[in-house]
Amino acid sequence: MSATINLEDVFKLSGIPTYTFVEPNEYKKLMVSIRTKGRGVVIEGPSGIGKTTCVLQIIKDLGLKGDFRVLSGRKRRDRAEIENLLTADSFGGVILDDFHKLDGEIKSKFSDLLKVLADEEVEDSKLIVIGINKTGKSLIEFSNDLRNRISIIKFESNPEEKVKELINKGEEALNFSLNIKDEIVKEAQGSFHIAQMLAHNACIASKISERCNEKSISNLSYESLKESVLSELDLSYSDVVTNFVKGQRVKKGSRAPYLHVLYWLAQADEWSINLQELLVHNPTHKNSVGQILTKGHLKTHFESDERFSDVMYFNSDTSEVSIEDPKFSFYLRSVLWTKLARKIGFYSFDFKSSYDFALSFAGSNRDDANYIFERLSDNEIAVFYDNNEQSRILSENVEEYLAPIYRSESVYVVPLLSPQYPTRIWCKFEGDVFQARFGSNSVIPLRYSDCPIGMFDATNGVGGFSIDVNEPRESQLDSFVQLLVDKIHEKRIEDAENSNMG
């Protein structure tokens, strides 16, 4: 009597496939590299596409299973053993998974170790490093001459025919056909892990738990299967997503920079993004996402909750964000981002202007301008402040750079109208540019009490804020900043309502 073939051994949710292993395109190249004595192997690529599974299968096929142990940079209990490899005379075969999780100093030492193993053609130590995209590049950056001493094998997302082959093998093992196989293949987006998960749940929904005695076919709707899977994943990931997009707290008037980081990650084909590169193509976010990146707020936020690092990886040195958990990627693709933004308290998700406020001021009022900039930036509001733009202005035609900002690229212009303002050349230039905006409710003057009457006739009748130069400055500026926050918050709500009407 033949043994029963169970569903959990066919479409496996974790571990090495028993019936559904599919050789990825990189299989032969990787097998030869593993078989080559003394040569280090680095495998890089997105999570969930079968890198570790492929390595373990090759080791099994080569009859080397007992010669290798698996260590993970993700597991704290493995850290001591990982560091011991650096000083061991020989360590046999080691698969070092999640290499990107190790700190820079340890990575540098492993770069040196791989070089030594290659130069000395060590035959009793074999190191296989597995990590996310650009793992090989990170090692070479520590040692430029390492490139020709190791094999770097990049795993791409699996083509649909490979994912379909996996499903076919599972169907054959269970004597059962999935009527939504094509939809599962498409939705897996090259991930064997997601394909296994969806096929497993499809079988459960069809009440298939083991091999069928007679050939049968499912009668499922993919949409109902997807909703069922997402409902289950929601228990694991809903709070993670909500807490991440909020940042440290939801700030009134915020441009929702953390939400955009996650949104961009959800759209990424390879489950990995480079924020610096994305900001070049999304300039309206350079003063929101750019701020949390350059000021270290994003790094602090990632480190504030262990659940974030369970599903994502952030490299603050390169500004790379990658998905660690394939199921999290599947979940992110289903998020209704505009609805989520509104639910949390972000009224705008799309921004037409690069800046919410553009400050115009004389040099003698720089301390006040800087204070306003810092307080607004703390609220994740985009502000044009010249000191924060020096690297961008460098080598540019300054007039051509500034004119669009004061003319149309900021929602509001905030001129600091002190006695010195009309005497400064750049203030006059900026004022000439934004003068046309009077009457469009987009200029908010900050008036100093020591200005002679009639100095700024153009601003008469325009609602602004007055600073008494004889009173403590900071509390007055705080009041003004709060009014600006309220103003941009109201503008976001107004834009959202107009968008709904459209």
ROZATI-280002 format. One line per field, with one value per residue (C-alpha): x, y negated, z negated; residue in three letters; residue number from 1. Coordinates in nm, 4 decimals. Layout:
// residues N
xx	(X, ...)
yy	(Y, ...)
zz	(Z, ...)
residu	(ALA, ...)
num	(NUM, ...)
//
This chain:
// residues 502
xx	(0.0000, 0.1507, 0.1986, -0.0515, 0.0662, -0.0460, -0.1180, 0.1299, 0.4091, 0.3124, 0.2357, 0.4628, 0.4302, 0.7915, 1.0932, 1.2363, 0.9800, 0.9279, 0.7312, 0.7396, 1.1053, 1.1705, 1.5183, 1.5525, 1.7427, 2.0504, 2.0588, 2.3454, 2.5706, 2.5134, 2.5762, 2.9157, 3.0097, 2.9171, 3.1066, 3.4238, 3.6458, 3.7776, 3.5798, 3.3311, 2.9789, 2.7546, 2.3873, 2.1733, 1.8148, 1.4679, 1.3203, 1.0857, 1.2191, 1.3947, 1.7619, 1.8096, 1.5872, 1.7963, 2.1237, 1.9948, 1.8626, 2.1974, 2.3838, 2.1472, 2.1910, 2.5706, 2.5563, 2.7005, 2.4072, 2.6009, 2.8932, 2.7051, 2.5378, 2.3072, 2.3576, 2.1466, 2.2353, 1.8754, 1.9024, 2.0663, 2.1540, 2.3700, 2.5707, 2.8469, 2.8929, 2.9028, 3.1773, 3.3740, 3.4028, 3.6303, 3.9015, 3.8553, 4.1376, 3.8724, 3.4951, 3.3730, 3.0738, 2.8655, 2.5593, 2.5408, 2.1836, 2.0461, 2.3987, 2.2647, 2.1443, 2.5027, 2.6644, 2.9211, 3.2278, 3.1383, 3.0636, 3.4059, 3.5765, 3.3885, 3.5036, 3.8630, 3.7882, 3.6498, 3.9632, 4.1918, 3.9954, 4.0307, 4.3994, 4.4991, 4.2659, 4.1372, 3.9599, 3.8213, 3.6199, 3.3401, 3.1377, 2.8084, 2.6657, 2.2968, 2.1401, 1.9196, 1.9984, 2.3459, 2.4898, 2.7838, 2.8407, 2.8504, 3.1262, 3.3307, 3.3104, 3.5072, 3.7678, 3.7842, 3.9999, 3.7494, 3.5406, 3.7497, 3.7918, 3.4246, 3.1202, 2.8361, 2.5086, 2.2085, 1.8662, 1.5905, 1.2182, 1.1224, 0.9559, 0.5909, 0.6680, 0.8804, 0.6015, 0.3567, 0.5893, 0.5756, 0.1934, 0.1889, 0.4098, 0.1826, -0.1281, 0.0307, 0.1262, -0.2271, -0.4068, -0.6005, -0.6236, -0.6621, -0.9023, -0.7391, -0.3822, -0.3175, -0.4332, -0.2095, 0.0896, 0.0304, -0.0304, 0.2816, 0.4924, 0.7843, 0.7798, 0.7751, 0.6833, 0.3672, 0.2722, 0.2994, 0.0884, -0.1892, -0.2006, -0.2063, -0.4998, -0.6793, -0.6615, -0.7919, -1.0828, -1.1542, -1.1420, -0.8342, -0.5968, -0.4276, -0.3888, -0.7239, -0.8119, -0.9830, -0.8728, -1.0775, -1.0694, -1.1437, -1.4311, -1.2986, -1.3106, -0.9647, -1.1082, -1.2728, -0.9477, -0.7520, -0.9930, -0.9656, -0.5843, -0.5706, -0.8115, -0.5705, -0.2648, -0.4436, -0.4107, -0.0321, 0.0339, -0.2418, -0.0924, 0.2581, 0.1486, -0.0578, 0.2165, 0.4802, 0.2907, 0.2019, 0.5670, 0.6330, 0.2894, 0.0420, 0.1326, -0.1163, -0.0476, 0.2103, 0.2961, 0.2883, 0.6517, 0.6469, 0.3336, 0.5047, 0.8068, 0.5760, 0.3679, 0.6776, 0.7947, 0.4589, 0.4985, 0.8549, 0.9035, 1.1988, 1.0616, 1.3436, 1.3763, 1.6483, 1.4990, 1.7652, 1.6941, 1.3180, 1.3429, 1.5099, 1.1994, 0.9560, 1.0808, 0.7592, 0.8668, 1.2284, 1.1381, 0.9248, 1.0673, 1.4039, 1.3886, 1.3204, 1.5983, 1.8732, 1.7886, 1.7950, 1.4267, 1.3584, 1.6417, 1.5156, 1.1631, 1.2768, 1.4581, 1.1611, 0.9600, 1.1062, 0.8103, 0.9341, 1.2633, 1.0747, 0.9197, 1.1551, 1.5221, 1.6564, 2.0173, 2.0677, 2.4061, 2.2625, 1.8980, 1.7826, 1.4563, 1.3787, 1.0982, 1.2098, 0.8812, 0.7191, 0.3735, 0.4141, 0.4761, 0.1557, -0.0318, 0.1112, -0.0031, -0.3630, -0.3571, -0.5915, -0.3464, -0.5769, -0.8284, -0.5532, -0.4218, -0.7655, -0.8275, -0.5053, -0.5543, -0.3593, -0.6039, -0.3782, -0.1882, -0.0926, 0.0900, 0.1025, 0.3464, 0.7045, 0.6680, 0.3908, 0.5600, 0.8408, 1.0147, 1.1352, 1.3438, 1.6361, 1.9592, 1.9115, 1.5997, 1.7637, 1.7301, 1.3537, 1.3340, 1.5393, 1.3150, 1.0024, 1.1659, 1.2673, 0.9258, 0.7376, 0.9799, 0.9200, 0.5581, 0.6715, 0.5664, 0.7687, 0.9358, 1.1629, 1.4418, 1.7570, 2.0026, 1.8404, 1.8823, 2.2488, 2.3591, 2.0765, 2.1346, 2.5096, 2.6149, 2.2558, 2.1389, 1.9950, 1.7217, 1.6042, 1.6099, 1.4198, 1.1601, 0.9372, 0.9383, 0.7970, 0.5762, 0.3961, 0.5892, 0.4912, 0.1347, 0.2010, 0.4720, 0.5668, 0.7597, 0.9175, 0.8477, 1.1111, 1.2567, 1.5532, 1.3385, 1.2961, 1.6672, 1.7878, 1.8369, 1.7134, 1.4097, 1.3196, 1.3622, 1.1484, 0.8868, 0.8604, 0.8009, 0.5325, 0.3628, 0.1273, -0.0010, -0.1626, -0.5361, -0.5025, -0.4938, -0.1474, 0.0734, 0.0930, 0.3006, 0.4804, 0.4973, 0.7490, 0.6220, 0.9195, 0.8354, 0.7401, 0.3746, 0.3173, 0.6402, 0.4504, 0.1394, 0.0928, 0.0203, -0.2500, -0.5699, -0.3856, -0.4270, -0.0963, 0.0690, 0.2434, 0.5602, 0.6141, 0.9899, 0.9812, 0.8357, 0.9984, 1.0319, 1.0046, 0.6510, 0.5275, 0.6919, 0.5401, 0.1956, 0.2664, 0.3926, 0.0787, -0.1333, 0.0675, 0.0179, -0.3565, -0.3639, -0.1947, -0.4053, -0.7230, -0.5826, -0.5242, -0.8856, -1.0127, -0.8062, -0.9321, -1.2948, -1.2437, -1.0817, -1.3826, -1.6183, -1.4134)
yy	(0.0000, -0.3319, -0.6088, -0.8931, -1.2134, -1.5051, -1.8580, -2.0115, -1.8075, -1.9126, -2.2841, -2.3638, -2.6865, -2.6606, -2.4352, -2.2425, -2.1256, -1.7509, -1.7243, -2.0708, -2.1688, -2.3490, -2.4224, -2.7997, -2.9286, -2.9777, -2.6125, -2.4756, -2.7766, -2.7631, -2.3883, -2.4250, -2.7117, -2.5117, -2.2108, -2.4179, -2.3744, -2.6797, -2.9347, -3.1451, -3.1803, -3.4846, -3.4520, -3.7648, -3.8415, -3.9193, -3.7202, -3.4327, -3.3318, -3.0169, -3.1104, -2.9134, -2.6294, -2.5942, -2.5867, -2.3168, -2.1095, -2.1290, -2.0252, -1.7297, -1.6387, -1.6528, -1.4248, -1.6963, -1.7381, -1.6286, -1.8561, -2.1868, -2.3805, -2.6785, -2.9986, -3.3127, -3.6770, -3.7213, -3.4836, -3.6190, -3.2709, -3.2253, -3.5465, -3.4021, -3.1034, -3.3347, -3.5479, -3.2339, -3.1521, -3.4537, -3.3065, -2.9337, -2.7443, -2.5506, -2.5358, -2.2874, -2.3948, -2.6922, -2.8523, -3.2054, -3.3203, -3.6745, -3.8126, -4.1669, -4.1596, -4.1641, -4.4956, -4.6630, -4.5636, -4.1934, -4.2131, -4.3686, -4.0839, -3.8247, -4.0024, -3.9504, -3.5876, -3.5088, -3.6565, -3.4449, -3.1258, -3.1872, -3.2868, -2.9878, -2.7506, -2.6148, -2.2843, -2.2134, -2.5365, -2.6428, -2.9594, -3.0253, -3.3719, -3.4441, -3.7898, -4.0456, -4.2369, -4.3959, -4.1704, -4.0948, -4.4634, -4.5370, -4.2764, -4.4060, -4.7604, -4.6365, -4.4728, -4.5716, -4.2767, -4.0250, -4.0251, -3.7678, -3.5456, -3.4636, -3.3617, -3.6136, -3.4658, -3.6932, -3.5323, -3.7115, -3.6716, -3.3375, -3.3426, -3.2408, -2.9077, -2.8085, -2.9010, -2.7057, -2.4052, -2.4174, -2.4164, -2.1339, -1.9177, -1.9802, -1.8958, -1.5710, -1.4734, -1.5393, -1.4040, -1.7296, -2.0288, -2.3937, -2.5803, -2.9103, -2.7995, -3.0778, -3.3443, -3.2009, -3.1988, -3.5627, -3.6831, -3.5067, -3.7575, -3.5190, -3.4073, -3.0336, -3.1106, -3.3022, -3.0383, -2.7671, -2.9740, -3.0444, -2.6869, -2.5510, -2.7741, -2.6899, -2.3218, -2.3924, -2.5891, -2.2881, -2.0551, -1.8766, -1.7689, -1.4705, -1.2943, -1.2250, -0.8688, -0.9953, -1.2882, -1.6004, -1.9749, -2.2711, -2.5122, -2.8308, -3.2040, -3.3573, -3.6748, -3.4796, -3.2905, -3.6155, -3.7749, -3.4710, -3.4790, -3.8551, -3.8278, -3.5849, -3.7971, -4.1042, -3.9611, -3.9591, -4.2722, -4.5298, -4.6769, -4.6683, -4.8722, -5.1168, -5.1766, -5.2212, -5.4750, -5.6817, -5.7485, -5.8361, -5.9997, -6.1367, -6.5017, -6.7645, -6.8787, -6.6036, -6.4911, -6.1317, -6.0462, -5.7033, -5.6099, -5.6974, -5.4813, -5.1818, -5.2750, -5.2884, -4.9568, -4.7996, -4.9130, -4.7802, -4.4927, -4.3457, -4.4123, -4.6590, -5.0365, -5.2974, -5.6079, -5.8462, -5.7338, -5.7545, -6.1101, -6.2132, -6.0923, -6.2168, -6.5691, -6.6696, -6.4403, -6.5519, -6.7757, -6.5152, -6.1697, -6.3382, -6.4972, -6.1735, -6.0091, -6.2686, -6.3532, -5.9883, -5.9790, -5.6846, -5.4800, -5.5605, -5.4621, -5.1283, -5.0529, -5.1499, -4.8330, -4.4832, -4.3893, -4.6267, -4.4381, -4.1075, -4.2102, -4.4782, -4.5695, -4.9258, -5.0080, -5.3670, -5.3869, -5.3162, -5.4231, -5.0785, -4.9361, -4.5694, -4.3310, -4.0372, -3.8467, -3.7477, -3.7301, -4.0918, -4.1874, -4.0117, -4.1945, -4.5361, -4.4984, -4.4776, -4.7910, -5.0709, -5.3506, -5.6512, -5.4854, -5.3968, -5.7546, -5.8985, -5.6424, -5.7381, -6.1120, -6.2031, -6.3894, -6.4214, -6.1403, -6.3078, -6.6398, -6.8757, -7.1245, -7.0578, -7.2793, -7.3694, -7.6945, -7.9017, -8.1403, -8.4796, -8.6861, -8.9219, -8.7784, -8.9661, -8.7531, -8.4187, -8.2966, -8.3456, -8.1798, -7.8856, -7.8456, -7.8422, -7.5925, -7.3540, -7.3607, -7.3027, -7.0280, -6.8567, -6.8303, -6.6631, -6.9712, -7.0633, -7.4049, -7.5912, -7.7417, -7.8413, -7.6930, -7.3546, -7.3730, -7.4713, -7.1501, -7.1761, -7.5454, -7.4892, -7.5626, -7.6528, -7.9850, -8.1096, -8.3256, -8.0408, -7.8038, -8.0324, -8.1885, -7.8794, -7.8083, -8.1496, -8.1652, -7.8300, -7.5396, -7.6289, -7.6237, -7.9371, -8.2034, -8.3374, -8.6682, -8.7899, -9.1627, -9.3367, -9.6860, -9.5207, -9.3191, -9.5814, -9.6708, -9.3227, -9.2382, -8.8795, -8.9819, -9.2281, -8.9559, -8.7076, -8.9732, -9.0651, -8.6960, -8.6228, -8.9636, -8.8160, -8.5735, -8.8471, -8.7982, -8.4193, -8.3627, -8.2109, -8.4750, -8.4798, -8.7771, -8.7824, -9.1515, -9.2971, -9.5745, -9.8039, -9.8404, -10.1970, -10.2400, -10.2057, -10.0127, -9.7124, -9.8574, -9.5515, -9.3381, -9.5663, -9.3707, -9.0368, -8.8300, -8.7617, -8.7576, -9.0365, -9.0013, -9.2474, -9.3002, -9.4169, -9.0873, -8.7408, -8.6025, -8.2239, -8.2043, -8.4390, -8.2271, -7.9135, -8.0708, -8.1635, -7.8141, -7.6610, -7.8850, -7.7695, -7.4050, -7.4634, -7.6411, -7.3618, -7.1013, -7.2826, -7.3030, -6.9260, -6.8644, -7.1076, -6.9371, -6.5961, -6.7106, -6.8619, -6.5375, -6.3388, -6.5702, -6.5226)
zz	(0.0000, 0.1040, -0.1510, -0.1549, 0.0095, -0.2058, -0.0891, -0.3363, -0.1747, 0.1770, 0.1679, -0.1251, -0.3203, -0.4402, -0.4037, -0.1087, 0.1496, 0.1558, 0.4796, 0.6320, 0.6595, 0.9871, 1.1146, 1.1585, 1.4612, 1.2431, 1.1264, 1.3412, 1.2916, 0.9176, 0.9028, 1.0716, 0.8383, 0.5291, 0.6596, 0.7166, 0.4107, 0.2295, 0.4298, 0.2376, 0.3733, 0.3344, 0.4276, 0.4435, 0.5361, 0.4003, 0.1134, 0.1874, 0.5291, 0.4081, 0.3505, 0.0287, 0.1477, 0.4632, 0.2675, 0.0328, 0.3230, 0.5060, 0.1925, 0.1601, 0.5286, 0.4890, 0.1858, -0.0402, -0.2773, -0.5844, -0.4992, -0.5271, -0.8072, -0.7679, -0.9675, -0.9420, -0.9929, -1.1024, -1.4006, -1.7147, -1.8329, -1.5213, -1.5623, -1.7822, -1.5518, -1.2491, -1.4049, -1.4986, -1.1275, -1.0883, -1.3113, -1.2474, -1.0719, -0.8827, -0.9150, -0.6556, -0.4505, -0.5626, -0.4074, -0.5458, -0.4817, -0.5303, -0.4975, -0.4540, -0.8157, -0.9472, -1.0380, -0.8145, -1.0165, -1.0059, -0.6325, -0.5745, -0.7597, -0.5540, -0.2399, -0.3579, -0.4491, -0.1035, 0.0515, -0.1700, -0.0978, 0.2760, 0.2718, 0.0611, 0.2505, -0.0797, -0.0204, -0.3687, -0.3975, -0.1640, -0.2200, -0.0423, -0.1090, -0.0419, -0.0540, 0.1130, 0.4320, 0.4452, 0.1735, 0.4028, 0.4695, 0.0959, 0.0498, 0.3430, 0.2049, -0.0961, 0.1280, 0.4960, 0.6007, 0.4624, 0.7818, 0.9682, 0.6637, 0.5982, 0.7985, 0.7812, 0.8998, 0.9328, 0.9036, 1.0927, 1.0354, 1.1858, 1.5293, 1.5401, 1.7064, 1.4041, 1.1626, 1.3783, 1.3689, 0.9882, 0.9929, 1.2485, 1.0265, 0.7307, 0.9318, 1.0471, 0.6919, 0.5640, 0.8742, 0.8737, 1.1090, 1.0158, 1.2444, 1.1399, 1.2104, 1.4617, 1.2146, 0.9422, 1.1772, 1.2696, 0.9126, 0.7822, 0.9809, 1.0054, 0.6414, 0.5750, 0.2149, 0.3071, 0.5643, 0.2974, 0.0555, 0.3065, 0.4366, 0.0804, -0.0115, 0.3129, 0.2210, -0.1294, 0.0200, 0.2442, -0.0593, 0.0741, -0.2041, -0.0377, 0.2968, 0.4647, 0.5583, 0.8703, 1.0833, 1.0101, 1.0739, 0.8514, 0.9055, 0.7503, 0.8088, 0.7828, 0.6302, 0.3481, 0.2865, 0.2829, 0.0346, -0.1914, -0.1833, -0.2383, -0.5300, -0.6935, -0.6133, -0.7476, -1.0980, -1.0613, -0.8599, -0.9085, -1.2266, -1.0788, -0.7765, -0.9823, -1.2379, -0.9703, -0.7598, -1.0678, -1.1460, -1.5088, -1.5102, -1.2570, -1.2137, -1.1059, -0.7511, -0.6918, -0.3389, -0.4677, -0.3828, -0.5490, -0.3584, -0.0304, -0.1152, -0.1578, 0.1466, 0.3690, 0.2270, 0.3128, 0.6764, 0.7149, 0.9590, 0.7689, 0.4164, 0.3621, 0.4056, 0.3827, 0.2249, 0.3558, 0.7110, 0.6608, 0.5303, 0.8562, 1.0408, 0.7734, 0.6951, 0.5167, 0.2314, 0.1936, -0.1010, -0.2785, -0.2069, -0.1511, -0.4961, -0.6866, -0.4875, -0.5330, -0.8930, -0.9993, -1.0960, -0.8640, -1.0169, -1.3677, -1.2669, -1.1218, -1.4464, -1.6647, -1.5995, -1.5528, -1.3352, -1.0642, -1.0319, -1.0142, -0.6834, -0.5447, -0.5368, -0.5245, -0.4424, -0.5565, -0.3805, -0.0353, -0.0976, 0.0230, -0.1137, -0.0437, -0.1295, -0.3421, -0.3595, -0.0256, -0.1839, -0.2926, 0.0703, 0.1741, -0.1016, -0.0095, 0.3506, 0.2291, 0.0124, 0.1201, 0.0532, 0.0829, -0.1482, -0.3964, -0.3899, -0.4691, -0.7430, -0.9207, -0.8783, -0.5643, -0.3424, -0.0398, 0.1243, 0.4531, 0.4455, 0.7415, 0.5825, 0.4769, 0.1694, -0.0705, -0.1723, -0.0179, -0.2583, -0.1332, -0.3753, -0.4269, -0.5669, -0.8941, -0.9567, -0.8831, -1.2418, -1.2245, -0.8815, -1.0036, -1.3092, -1.0910, -0.8532, -1.1323, -1.3015, -0.9767, -0.8722, -1.2055, -1.0913, -0.7658, -0.5666, -0.2555, -0.2846, -0.0458, -0.2570, -0.0697, -0.3217, -0.2750, 0.1033, 0.1357, 0.3055, 0.5597, 0.6325, 0.6792, 1.0406, 1.1375, 1.2758, 0.9464, 1.0978, 1.3213, 1.0239, 0.7841, 1.0130, 1.0624, 0.6881, 0.5982, 0.9066, 0.8882, 0.7319, 0.3752, 0.2459, 0.0397, 0.0282, -0.3162, -0.2955, -0.6219, -0.5880, -0.7997, -0.7396, -0.5632, -0.3200, -0.0431, -0.0544, 0.0446, 0.4124, 0.3860, 0.1828, 0.4581, 0.7207, 0.5259, 0.4525, 0.8208, 0.9018, 0.6429, 0.6712, 0.9318, 0.6669, 0.4588, 0.4958, 0.5297, 0.1523, 0.1751, 0.0063, -0.3745, -0.4965, -0.8314, -0.9272, -1.1742, -1.3986, -1.3307, -0.9598, -0.8625, -0.7721, -0.3980, -0.3313, -0.1926, -0.0335, 0.1879, -0.1194, -0.2553, -0.2950, -0.2849, -0.5995, -0.7681, -1.1086, -1.2995, -1.5059, -1.7910, -1.7857, -2.1493, -2.2751, -2.3073, -1.9554, -1.9903, -2.1300, -1.8563, -1.5864, -1.7390, -1.7069, -1.3460, -1.2617, -1.4106, -1.1883, -0.8859, -0.9861, -1.0222, -0.6860, -0.4903, -0.6716, -0.5617, -0.2091, -0.2048, -0.3132, -0.0487, 0.2233, 0.1117, 0.1273, 0.4716, 0.5843, 0.4631, 0.6492, 0.9642)
residu	(MET, SER, ALA, THR, ILE, ASN, LEU, GLU, ASP, VAL, PHE, LYS, LEU, SER, GLY, ILE, PRO, THR, TYR, THR, PHE, VAL, GLU, PRO, ASN, GLU, TYR, LYS, LYS, LEU, MET, VAL, SER, ILE, ARG, THR, LYS, GLY, ARG, GLY, VAL, VAL, ILE, GLU, GLY, PRO, SER, GLY, ILE, GLY, LYS, THR, THR, CYS, VAL, LEU, GLN, ILE, ILE, LYS, ASP, LEU, GLY, LEU, LYS, GLY, ASP, PHE, ARG, VAL, LEU, SER, GLY, ARG, LYS, ARG, ARG, ASP, ARG, ALA, GLU, ILE, GLU, ASN, LEU, LEU, THR, ALA, ASP, SER, PHE, GLY, GLY, VAL, ILE, LEU, ASP, ASP, PHE, HIS, LYS, LEU, ASP, GLY, GLU, ILE, LYS, SER, LYS, PHE, SER, ASP, LEU, LEU, LYS, VAL, LEU, ALA, ASP, GLU, GLU, VAL, GLU, ASP, SER, LYS, LEU, ILE, VAL, ILE, GLY, ILE, ASN, LYS, THR, GLY, LYS, SER, LEU, ILE, GLU, PHE, SER, ASN, ASP, LEU, ARG, ASN, ARG, ILE, SER, ILE, ILE, LYS, PHE, GLU, SER, ASN, PRO, GLU, GLU, LYS, VAL, LYS, GLU, LEU, ILE, ASN, LYS, GLY, GLU, GLU, ALA, LEU, ASN, PHE, SER, LEU, ASN, ILE, LYS, ASP, GLU, ILE, VAL, LYS, GLU, ALA, GLN, GLY, SER, PHE, HIS, ILE, ALA, GLN, MET, LEU, ALA, HIS, ASN, ALA, CYS, ILE, ALA, SER, LYS, ILE, SER, GLU, ARG, CYS, ASN, GLU, LYS, SER, ILE, SER, ASN, LEU, SER, TYR, GLU, SER, LEU, LYS, GLU, SER, VAL, LEU, SER, GLU, LEU, ASP, LEU, SER, TYR, SER, ASP, VAL, VAL, THR, ASN, PHE, VAL, LYS, GLY, GLN, ARG, VAL, LYS, LYS, GLY, SER, ARG, ALA, PRO, TYR, LEU, HIS, VAL, LEU, TYR, TRP, LEU, ALA, GLN, ALA, ASP, GLU, TRP, SER, ILE, ASN, LEU, GLN, GLU, LEU, LEU, VAL, HIS, ASN, PRO, THR, HIS, LYS, ASN, SER, VAL, GLY, GLN, ILE, LEU, THR, LYS, GLY, HIS, LEU, LYS, THR, HIS, PHE, GLU, SER, ASP, GLU, ARG, PHE, SER, ASP, VAL, MET, TYR, PHE, ASN, SER, ASP, THR, SER, GLU, VAL, SER, ILE, GLU, ASP, PRO, LYS, PHE, SER, PHE, TYR, LEU, ARG, SER, VAL, LEU, TRP, THR, LYS, LEU, ALA, ARG, LYS, ILE, GLY, PHE, TYR, SER, PHE, ASP, PHE, LYS, SER, SER, TYR, ASP, PHE, ALA, LEU, SER, PHE, ALA, GLY, SER, ASN, ARG, ASP, ASP, ALA, ASN, TYR, ILE, PHE, GLU, ARG, LEU, SER, ASP, ASN, GLU, ILE, ALA, VAL, PHE, TYR, ASP, ASN, ASN, GLU, GLN, SER, ARG, ILE, LEU, SER, GLU, ASN, VAL, GLU, GLU, TYR, LEU, ALA, PRO, ILE, TYR, ARG, SER, GLU, SER, VAL, TYR, VAL, VAL, PRO, LEU, LEU, SER, PRO, GLN, TYR, PRO, THR, ARG, ILE, TRP, CYS, LYS, PHE, GLU, GLY, ASP, VAL, PHE, GLN, ALA, ARG, PHE, GLY, SER, ASN, SER, VAL, ILE, PRO, LEU, ARG, TYR, SER, ASP, CYS, PRO, ILE, GLY, MET, PHE, ASP, ALA, THR, ASN, GLY, VAL, GLY, GLY, PHE, SER, ILE, ASP, VAL, ASN, GLU, PRO, ARG, GLU, SER, GLN, LEU, ASP, SER, PHE, VAL, GLN, LEU, LEU, VAL, ASP, LYS, ILE, HIS, GLU, LYS, ARG, ILE, GLU, ASP, ALA, GLU, ASN, SER, ASN, MET, GLY)
num	(1, 2, 3, 4, 5, 6, 7, 8, 9, 10, 11, 12, 13, 14, 15, 16, 17, 18, 19, 20, 21, 22, 23, 24, 25, 26, 27, 28, 29, 30, 31, 32, 33, 34, 35, 36, 37, 38, 39, 40, 41, 42, 43, 44, 45, 46, 47, 48, 49, 50, 51, 52, 53, 54, 55, 56, 57, 58, 59, 60, 61, 62, 63, 64, 65, 66, 67, 68, 69, 70, 71, 72, 73, 74, 75, 76, 77, 78, 79, 80, 81, 82, 83, 84, 85, 86, 87, 88, 89, 90, 91, 92, 93, 94, 95, 96, 97, 98, 99, 100, 101, 102, 103, 104, 105, 106, 107, 108, 109, 110, 111, 112, 113, 114, 115, 116, 117, 118, 119, 120, 121, 122, 123, 124, 125, 126, 127, 128, 129, 130, 131, 132, 133, 134, 135, 136, 137, 138, 139, 140, 141, 142, 143, 144, 145, 146, 147, 148, 149, 150, 151, 152, 153, 154, 155, 156, 157, 158, 159, 160, 161, 162, 163, 164, 165, 166, 167, 168, 169, 170, 171, 172, 173, 174, 175, 176, 177, 178, 179, 180, 181, 182, 183, 184, 185, 186, 187, 188, 189, 190, 191, 192, 193, 194, 195, 196, 197, 198, 199, 200, 201, 202, 203, 204, 205, 206, 207, 208, 209, 210, 211, 212, 213, 214, 215, 216, 217, 218, 219, 220, 221, 222, 223, 224, 225, 226, 227, 228, 229, 230, 231, 232, 233, 234, 235, 236, 237, 238, 239, 240, 241, 242, 243, 244, 245, 246, 247, 248, 249, 250, 251, 252, 253, 254, 255, 256, 257, 258, 259, 260, 261, 262, 263, 264, 265, 266, 267, 268, 269, 270, 271, 272, 273, 274, 275, 276, 277, 278, 279, 280, 281, 282, 283, 284, 285, 286, 287, 288, 289, 290, 291, 292, 293, 294, 295, 296, 297, 298, 299, 300, 301, 302, 303, 304, 305, 306, 307, 308, 309, 310, 311, 312, 313, 314, 315, 316, 317, 318, 319, 320, 321, 322, 323, 324, 325, 326, 327, 328, 329, 330, 331, 332, 333, 334, 335, 336, 337, 338, 339, 340, 341, 342, 343, 344, 345, 346, 347, 348, 349, 350, 351, 352, 353, 354, 355, 356, 357, 358, 359, 360, 361, 362, 363, 364, 365, 366, 367, 368, 369, 370, 371, 372, 373, 374, 375, 376, 377, 378, 379, 380, 381, 382, 383, 384, 385, 386, 387, 388, 389, 390, 391, 392, 393, 394, 395, 396, 397, 398, 399, 400, 401, 402, 403, 404, 405, 406, 407, 408, 409, 410, 411, 412, 413, 414, 415, 416, 417, 418, 419, 420, 421, 422, 423, 424, 425, 426, 427, 428, 429, 430, 431, 432, 433, 434, 435, 436, 437, 438, 439, 440, 441, 442, 443, 444, 445, 446, 447, 448, 449, 450, 451, 452, 453, 454, 455, 456, 457, 458, 459, 460, 461, 462, 463, 464, 465, 466, 467, 468, 469, 470, 471, 472, 473, 474, 475, 476, 477, 478, 479, 480, 481, 482, 483, 484, 485, 486, 487, 488, 489, 490, 491, 492, 493, 494, 495, 496, 497, 498, 499, 500, 501, 502)
//
